[in-house]
């Protein structure tokens, strides 16, 4: 009875027991990435996020300028989206 109580409290232990007791052909193979490929400090993640944000900002600016022809608009002109909202 103690084993059932322990397994019911921790579903992870029960899942491990099921996976390790399965025949080898039915076991789940884990995808693993070598440790040296993901060894990044928080500073590296922050610099990567900042570079990605800068890249997305510049791409969106180019799409608005050349894709929607905002470049040809004069100063003070606006695109009316709704009666109370202009771009």
C-alpha positions in Angstrom: 0.0 0.0 0.0 2.9 2.3 0.7 4.1 1.9 -2.9 0.7 2.9 -4.4 0.6 6.0 -2.2 4.1 7.0 -3.3 3.4 6.4 -7.0 0.1 8.4 -6.8 1.9 11.4 -5.2 4.6 11.4 -7.9 3.4 10.8 -11.4 6.9 11.4 -12.7 8.2 8.3 -10.7 5.4 6.2 -12.2 6.2 7.4 -15.7 9.9 6.6 -15.2 8.9 3.1 -14.0 6.7 2.5 -17.1 9.4 3.8 -19.5 12.2 1.8 -18.0 10.2 -1.4 -17.8 9.1 -1.2 -21.5 10.8 -3.4 -24.0 13.7 -1.8 -25.8 11.9 -1.4 -29.1 9.1 0.6 -27.3 11.3 2.9 -25.2 11.3 6.6 -26.1 14.5 7.9 -27.5 15.4 11.3 -26.1 16.7 14.0 -28.4 19.8 15.4 -26.9 21.9 18.4 -27.9 25.6 18.4 -27.1 26.3 20.5 -24.1 28.9 22.7 -25.9 26.3 24.0 -28.4 23.9 25.5 -25.8 26.4 26.8 -23.4 25.4 30.5 -23.4 25.5 32.9 -20.5 22.5 35.2 -19.7 24.5 38.0 -21.3 24.7 36.1 -24.5 21.0 35.4 -24.5 20.3 39.1 -23.9 22.6 40.2 -26.7 21.0 37.7 -29.0 17.5 38.9 -28.1 18.6 42.6 -28.6 20.0 41.7 -32.1 16.8 39.9 -33.0 14.7 42.8 -31.9 16.8 45.3 -33.9 16.6 43.1 -37.0 12.8 42.7 -36.7 12.4 46.5 -36.2 14.4 47.3 -39.3 12.5 44.7 -41.4 9.1 46.1 -40.3 10.3 49.6 -41.1 11.3 48.6 -44.6 8.0 46.8 -45.2 6.0 49.8 -44.1 8.2 52.3 -46.2 8.4 50.3 -49.4 5.6 47.7 -49.2 2.8 50.1 -48.2 4.3 53.1 -50.0 4.6 55.3 -46.9 7.8 56.7 -48.5 5.7 58.6 -51.0 3.5 60.3 -48.4 4.1 63.9 -47.6 4.6 65.3 -44.2 1.4 65.6 -42.3 -0.5 63.0 -44.4 -2.1 60.2 -42.6 -3.7 56.8 -43.4 -7.2 56.7 -42.0 -7.8 53.3 -40.4 -10.9 54.1 -38.4 -12.8 57.4 -38.1 -11.0 58.0 -34.8 -7.7 56.3 -35.6 -5.1 57.4 -38.1 -1.5 56.2 -38.9 
